[in-house]
Amino acid sequence: MADSSTQSIIIGASPDRVAVVICDFPSYPEWTEAVRHAEVIEEYEDGYASQVRFAIDAGVMADEYVLAYEYAEDLSRVEWHLLAPSRMQKSQRGSYDLVANPDGSTTVTYTLEVELSVGMLGMFRRKAEKMIMDTALKQLKRRVEATGAAQ
């Protein structure tokens, strides 16, 4: 049984700028510590990725898997699911929800549900999920705000 976890962060950029970084999958290895490789293997007609193959190495967990993506028309939501079980995961579902704030920033809410193929005590799994999500959001914030400063 997979549990769902949710965390949010405020990023000093518009939802459009945040969405550009989220949707640039081939660049993930440049700014996401655990991602070793990200390859778009299938696209929708509009050019957005529909399937992405990832290779990750997070120290205690290394895995390769393919995620299928769907997008809200205005990119206020990007969601995904695991296409087939991998060596470490039975299932994965996740989403980024982007909400514009009056000051021009964006609140990004990250929801993740993973069912591992390997056993892990609930207490340790929840701690690992929190750390993974916290790290992912901080790295996203750093990347978006750095690319905004460069523009």
Backbone hydrogen bonds, N-H to C=O, Kabsch-Sander energy under -0.5 kcal/mol:
donor,donor_aa,acceptor,acceptor_aa,energy
3,D,114,V,-0.5
5,S,112,L,-2.6
7,Q,110,Y,-2.2
9,I,108,V,-1.9
11,I,9,I,-0.5
11,I,106,T,-3.0
13,A,11,I,-2.4
18,V,14,S,-2.1
19,A,15,P,-2.8
20,V,16,D,-1.9
21,V,17,R,-1.5
22,I,18,V,-2.4
23,C,19,A,-2.5
24,D,20,V,-0.6
24,D,21,V,-0.9
25,F,23,C,-1.5
27,S,24,D,-1.3
28,Y,25,F,-2.0
30,E,27,S,-1.9
31,W,27,S,-0.7
31,W,28,Y,-1.3
32,T,28,Y,-2.8
33,E,31,W,-0.6
35,V,32,T,-0.8
36,R,34,A,-0.6
36,R,55,A,-2.9
37,H,55,A,-1.7
39,E,53,R,-2.6
41,I,39,E,-0.6
41,I,51,Q,-2.4
42,E,51,Q,-1.4
44,Y,48,Y,-3.0
47,G,44,Y,-1.9
50,S,42,E,-2.9
51,Q,42,E,-2.0
52,V,67,L,-2.4
53,R,39,E,-3.0
54,F,65,Y,-3.2
55,A,37,H,-2.3
56,I,63,D,-2.9
57,D,34,A,-2.9
58,A,61,M,-3.5
60,V,58,A,-1.8
63,D,56,I,-1.9
65,Y,54,F,-2.0
67,L,52,V,-2.7
68,A,81,H,-2.8
69,Y,50,S,-2.2
70,E,79,E,-2.5
72,A,77,R,-2.7
75,L,72,A,-2.1
78,V,96,Y,-2.3
79,E,70,E,-2.7
80,W,94,G,-2.5
81,H,68,A,-1.6
82,L,92,Q,-2.3
83,L,66,V,-2.6
86,S,89,Q,-2.4
90,K,115,E,-3.7
91,S,115,E,-1.6
93,R,113,E,-2.6
94,G,80,W,-2.2
95,S,111,T,-2.1
96,Y,78,V,-2.7
97,D,109,T,-2.4
98,L,76,S,-3.2
99,V,97,D,-0.5
99,V,107,T,-2.2
101,N,105,S,-3.0
104,G,101,N,-2.1
106,T,11,I,-2.6
107,T,99,V,-2.9
108,V,9,I,-3.0
108,V,106,T,-0.7
109,T,97,D,-2.6
109,T,107,T,-0.6
110,Y,7,Q,-3.3
110,Y,108,V,-0.6
111,T,95,S,-2.4
111,T,109,T,-0.5
112,L,5,S,-2.6
113,E,93,R,-2.9
114,V,3,D,-0.7
115,E,91,S,-2.6
116,L,114,V,-0.6
117,S,88,M,-2.8
118,V,88,M,-0.7
125,R,121,L,-2.6
126,R,122,G,-2.7
127,K,123,M,-1.7
128,A,124,F,-2.5
129,E,125,R,-2.9
130,K,126,R,-2.5
131,M,127,K,-2.2
132,I,128,A,-2.8
133,M,129,E,-2.8
134,D,130,K,-2.7
135,T,131,M,-2.5
136,A,132,I,-2.6
137,L,133,M,-2.6
138,K,134,D,-2.2
139,Q,135,T,-2.6
140,L,136,A,-2.3
141,K,137,L,-2.6
142,R,138,K,-2.4
143,R,139,Q,-2.4
144,V,140,L,-2.9
145,E,141,K,-2.6
146,A,142,R,-1.9
147,T,143,R,-2.6
148,G,144,V,-2.0
149,A,145,E,-1.5
150,A,146,A,-1.3
151,Q,147,T,-0.8
